[in-house]
Amino acid sequence: MSLRAQRVAEEIRRVISERLIRGFKTPFPSLVTISGVEVNADLTQAKIFYSVFGEASDMVAARKILESEKRNMRQEVGRKIRLRLTPELFFVLDESAKEAARISELLNASVRPKDE
């Protein structure tokens, strides 16, 4: 990714994160964080990776809220970041935190001394 694309991705992450902090009409059922943003080479599309800390039903609810607010968030990105074209936003559930916790748990289980 070029330096410009990295800067744009970071700015999009900042704008979307600030929007999550301010909240929406419908509150999230659990904690939602933006873990990263990737933009394509021509800056017309942005993949926004988000994590949800909660149950499976919380993940579904968070996805619905993000999708329903996508248009408003794109408008806000367009207002706050001066680009010729505002990127189309795509939300992708990032399960790397859950996977890292599972791997850590497996490693800890294999290192623990066995009771004699």
C-alpha positions as CSV (number, residue, x, y, z in Angstrom):
1,M,0.0,0.0,0.0
2,S,1.4,3.4,-0.9
3,L,2.1,6.1,1.7
4,R,-0.9,8.1,0.5
5,A,-3.2,5.1,0.8
6,Q,-1.9,4.4,4.3
7,R,-2.6,8.0,5.4
8,V,-6.1,7.9,3.9
9,A,-6.8,4.6,5.6
10,E,-5.6,6.0,9.0
11,E,-7.8,9.1,8.6
12,I,-10.8,7.0,7.7
13,R,-10.2,4.8,10.8
14,R,-10.0,7.9,12.9
15,V,-13.2,9.4,11.5
16,I,-15.2,6.2,11.9
17,S,-13.8,5.5,15.4
18,E,-14.9,9.0,16.5
19,R,-18.3,8.4,15.0
20,L,-18.6,5.1,17.0
21,I,-17.7,7.0,20.2
22,R,-20.4,9.6,19.6
23,G,-22.9,6.8,19.0
24,F,-25.9,6.3,16.7
25,K,-29.6,6.4,17.1
26,T,-29.6,2.7,17.8
27,P,-26.9,1.9,20.5
28,F,-24.6,-1.1,20.0
29,P,-25.5,-4.1,22.3
30,S,-21.8,-4.5,23.1
31,L,-18.4,-3.0,22.6
32,V,-17.5,-2.4,18.9
33,T,-14.0,-1.2,17.8
34,I,-12.4,-0.5,14.5
35,S,-9.3,-2.7,14.2
36,G,-8.1,-1.5,10.8
37,V,-8.8,0.0,7.4
38,E,-7.6,-1.0,4.0
39,V,-8.1,1.2,0.9
40,N,-7.6,0.1,-2.7
41,A,-5.0,1.8,-4.9
42,D,-7.3,4.4,-6.5
43,L,-8.9,5.2,-3.0
44,T,-12.4,4.5,-4.2
45,Q,-13.1,1.6,-1.8
46,A,-12.3,1.1,1.9
47,K,-12.6,-2.1,3.9
48,I,-13.2,-1.3,7.5
49,F,-12.4,-4.1,9.9
50,Y,-14.3,-4.1,13.1
51,S,-14.4,-6.3,16.2
52,V,-17.4,-7.0,18.5
53,F,-16.8,-8.1,22.0
54,G,-19.9,-10.1,22.9
55,E,-22.2,-12.9,21.9
56,A,-23.0,-14.0,18.3
57,S,-26.3,-12.1,18.5
58,D,-24.3,-9.0,19.4
59,M,-22.2,-9.4,16.2
60,V,-25.4,-9.7,14.1
61,A,-26.9,-6.6,15.7
62,A,-23.6,-4.6,15.3
63,R,-23.5,-5.6,11.6
64,K,-27.1,-4.4,11.0
65,I,-26.4,-1.1,12.8
66,L,-23.1,-0.5,10.8
67,E,-24.9,-1.3,7.5
68,S,-27.8,1.0,8.3
69,E,-25.4,3.9,9.2
70,K,-23.0,3.3,6.3
71,R,-24.4,6.2,4.2
72,N,-24.1,8.7,7.0
73,M,-20.6,7.5,7.9
74,R,-19.5,7.8,4.2
75,Q,-20.9,11.4,4.2
76,E,-19.0,12.2,7.3
77,V,-15.8,10.8,5.8
78,G,-16.3,12.9,2.8
79,R,-16.8,16.1,4.9
80,K,-13.7,15.5,7.1
81,I,-11.2,14.1,4.5
82,R,-10.6,16.1,1.4
83,L,-10.6,13.6,-1.5
84,R,-11.8,13.9,-5.0
85,L,-14.0,10.9,-4.5
86,T,-15.3,9.6,-1.2
87,P,-14.5,5.9,-0.9
88,E,-17.3,3.3,-0.7
89,L,-17.3,1.8,2.7
90,F,-17.4,-2.0,3.3
91,F,-17.6,-3.4,6.8
92,V,-15.8,-6.7,7.5
93,L,-15.9,-8.5,10.8
94,D,-12.4,-9.0,12.2
95,E,-12.2,-12.1,14.2
96,S,-8.4,-12.0,14.7
97,A,-8.8,-11.0,18.4
98,K,-11.0,-14.0,19.1
99,E,-8.6,-16.3,17.2
100,A,-5.6,-14.9,19.1
101,A,-7.4,-15.5,22.4
102,R,-8.1,-19.1,21.4
103,I,-4.5,-19.7,20.4
104,S,-3.2,-18.2,23.6
105,E,-5.6,-20.4,25.6
106,L,-4.3,-23.5,23.7
107,L,-0.7,-22.5,24.3
108,N,-1.3,-21.9,28.0
109,A,-3.1,-25.3,28.3
110,S,-0.1,-27.1,26.7
111,V,2.5,-25.3,29.0
112,R,0.7,-25.9,32.3
113,P,2.4,-28.5,34.5
114,K,0.3,-31.6,34.9
115,D,-0.9,-32.4,38.4
116,E,0.7,-35.5,39.8
